[in-house]
Amino acid sequence: CDNPNGTKIPENQAELKRRRAESESYLMSKNENVTHGKWTDEENFIFLQHMEIHPNVLIENNSDMSATVTEFTQNFNSTLMQMGVIESGSGQLKTENQIKNKIKNVKKKKELLYRLVDDDIRKSINTMKQDLSRIR
């Protein structure tokens, strides 16, 4: 069974659990601060960002994570670097405050983007209305 965005959903729960365990152990080897099975807002955010960039990563309930492991391991570090969560090349995670500021900035940018898109849509609707009234 495929979900609408083309990501293969594992047929059974066992496969899902196996993938999740593999992904978690990978993450734990990258960052010892991660407590098994408990995800902080920052970690959730990192995975949500990761999912946006790489659709093969499936997020369940925003905190329960499963991934196609090869995709996950290949892309995870580069995603973190793109986000500026780890320093380029060093593999060192930034401090919690740096990550929180990063999250705030991304949220602000997204809100701004949504506002711009809304304005754009409103403008095009108004233009269409004007065109229609001219035709009539």
N, C-alpha and C positions, 0 to 999 in steps of 0.2 A: 504493500500500500504506500503510495506516495502522497505527501501533503502538497497543497497548492504551489508552494514555491520550489518544488522539485527536489526537496531534501528527502532522502530515503529515511523513513521512520522504521526502526527495528520492529520485526514482527512480534517479538515477545518481550515480556518484562525482564526475563533473565538476561537477554542480550543487552537491554538497556542498562541493567544494574552492572553488568560486566564492563561496559563502556564507561559508565560513570566512575566506577572504582579505578579503572585504568587512568582516566583523566585526572581524578583526584590525586592519585599517587604521583602522577607526573607533576601536578601543580605543587604538591608538598615537597617534591625534590627540588623544585625551583625556588620555593620560598617557605622556609621552615616555620614561619609565623602562622601559616594557615592551619586552623584547627579543623580536624577531620569532620566533614559533614556540616560545619557551621561557616556561613559565609557572611562577611561584613558587608556593609553598603558599598565600600570601595571595591571589594572583590566582585560583588554582583555587578557593579558598574563596569568593571573591566570585562566581565564575561558578556554583558549586554553589548558593549562596544565591539567586542570580538565577534559576536554574532552578526552585528550590522555589517562588518567588513567581510566576514566569511560565513555565508549562510549555512554551511555544513554543520556549524555548531548549534546544537539544539538546546534551548533553555526551557526548563520546565518550572512553572510556578515562580519564576524570577529568582529562585535561589538554589533550586535543585538542578544540577548541571549534568548534561551528557554531551558527548561529542564523538564525531568520527575521529579516532585517536590520531591517525597519521596527519590528517588535516590540522588538527588541534596543535600537535607538537611542532609541525612545520611553521605554523603561522603565529603562534602565541607570542613569542618574543618580539617579532617584528611589529605585531599589533601594539604591544605595550610601548615599543619605541615610538611608533607613529603617534600614539596618544600622549607621549611624553611622560608616561608613568615610570618607565625606567630610563636611566641616562643612556644615551646612545653608546653602544659598544661596551659599556661597563657591566651591563646585566644587573646593576644595583637598583633595587627598588627605591623610589623616592620616599621621603618621610610622609607620614599620614597627612600632615597639613598641606604639603605640596600636592598630594593626590586630591584632597578635599577642594583646594583652590582650583585645580584642574577641572574637577567635576562641576563646580560652580560656573566656571567659564564656558564649559561645553553646554551646560543647561541654558546659560544666557544666550549663547550663539544660536541654539536651537529655537528658543523662544523668539528671538529676533527674526530668524529664518521663517518661522511659522507666520509671524506678523506680516512679513514682506509678502509671503505667498498669499495670505488672506487678502491683503490690500490689492495685489495683482488680480486675484479672482474677482474681487469687488469691482475693480476698474474695468475688467473685460466685460463683466455682466452689464455695467452701465453703458459701455460703448455699444454692446449688442442692442440694448434697449433703444439707445438713440438711433442706431442704424435702422432698426425695425420701424420706429416711429417715422423716420424719414421716408422709408419705402411706402408705408401706409399713406 
